[in-house]
Amino acid sequence: MTQTAEATTETTQETESGPRFADLGLDDRVLAAIQEMGYETPSPIQAQTIPLLTSGRDVVGLAQTGTGKTAAFALPALTHMAQAHDAGELGSVPNTLVLAPTRELAIQVAEAFTTYAAKVPGISVLPIYGGAPYGPQLHGLRRGANVVVGTPGRVIDHMSKGSLDLSEIKHLILDEADEMLRMGFAEEVDKILAQTPDDKQVALFSATMPKAIRRISEDYLNNPVEVSVKNKTTTSANIRQRYVAIKHHAKPEALARIMETEPHDAVIVFVRTRSATEEVASKLNARGFTAAAINGDIPQNLREKTVEQLKDGRIDVLVATDVAARGLDVERISHVFNYDIPLDTESYVHRIGRTGRAGRSGEAVLFVTPREQRMLRSIEKATRQQVEQMSLPTISDVNASRLERFSERITETLASEELEEYRGLVSSYVTEHDTPAEDIAAALVAMVHDGRPLLLDEKAEDELLREAKRGFSERGRDDRGEGGDRGPRGDRPSRDRGPATAGPGNAMYRISLGRRDGVAPGHIVGAIANEAGLNAREIGSIDIRPTHSLVELPEKLSGEQWAALAKTRIGGELIKLEKDSGAPAGGGFRKREDDGERGGFRGKGGPRKGGFGKSEGGFKKKDKKARWH
Ligand code: AMP
């Protein structure tokens, strides 16, 4: 434990058994919701933050998206609200305000909050953000919301309209505080903090701790405890680490393809929740693998039995949560799949340490969704090893490997089985039916596959996996890197960059609106981020010229994104996006992500899903039992 002038710093000391949700001082109804979601243990940031927040302390949490920070602040606030509800003190005036830098994050946090609040009676959660009409938000506020999750600009707008009453705020949470400042929201954040009651509890979460965040913490937090997660770890050199950039719903297919094309022995697949262990195991079984689920709900003796089955080869795949796989030592594990990225780097190291046992080599494959790029960076930093990108096998790769195994199996059977009796059967069929032996063999193959095709349809190669193969742009990763207080474009603020040239993986695009049309960088970021579903961080430098503007975006946009951008308007005018011919541009502005709040143009009407929703999973039925060895 180290002391700073104003705050106490605590660092995780993970014990083997670790704390349980039930030990953190949470209300039973909140615990019941967590249980239902299938979370088994608190993540390190949760284990440290929740007891402090439930006891009323202010907290500064060094944590990024993907560490479980939403639950870290939501569960204590909900515990207090549940108590207030029981005491008849929970009115309809907002009790909790969460400030988030972007519309996407505001929606995501509001959704998570709603799920965590499922068993606390009478809690309503409302996201408010720019780029959307005021009407529904005003209506929601009038109806009464206990939890408001908003982008700073829109919160200020509602405050000045008198539609948002902050006089009863008991919890104020600054989520991704560094990102809010980087986007130019310092003034708004200050104003909101200053205009909320003095006795509120404040929790500030930030991935980095630049001076400006320290200043906010000193000015507005009351003797906060500073919490961070230890992440110095090492990994064994005999484990090859790779990652696949992928959207959530493509994971089942990706897993099956890799397993079909990479020679493997036993495999362990790590997922985040109990329900996911069952889901993924049953999808793998449907695809012909022998998989079993282990999680904290399964009694210890049964878990041990399953592990025995893995050891002696009766099953090949174990789908597990971290808790269930703790201490697992099975030599034949050749592959560890991080199907869901772990919530902290230590878990990553524990997980991949399940392979490469007894001096063997091992393979670790990590699935990373676009939102999780930063965790990938943290893993690389913590393990001091680069995790190399791998591309997904195509359907033709899968088919090639199916054919190879098919002929191997025939060769093996010809060599080992007692075939005399069957030979006799075939030759009498040939004679009786005057059918060539080849046809009979073909019919037997069809019988073995139970009418399902041996090979997949190569025309079905889908956009999803093409996207996964492309991966993230390098710059996307760099921008999410940790590096203290930096400009809006990481370490190369657009203003200083001279000619508008795109960074690696990016290209310059031209839009037909410029200064004369009253366009500001915030409008462009808001419109493109909201309409094309691009993350604000994927939008680089913006250069506004008199009659048009140049904007740096990922080099490859999907068909869907092009279609959305073709319909995108700013101030009612189509932006007419096209790739720029490459002429250099001077100047450039600092972009300011305000979700279009100032532009007065309308984004999409209602809340939109973040884009990488829950798994829809499922393999095509025809794939069932497609494996033959
Ligand atoms: P966050 O960092 O809050 O965005 O959370 C990242 C992801 O982890 C979300 O999908 C959460 O649902 C999930 N999550 C949060 N806490 C836990 C936990 N203790 N166990 C399993 N999953 C969790």
Residues whose N, C-alpha, C, O or C-beta is under 5 A from the ligand:
A	BS01	AMP	Y39 E40 T41 P42 S43 Q64 T65 G66 T67 G68 K69 T70 A71 R272
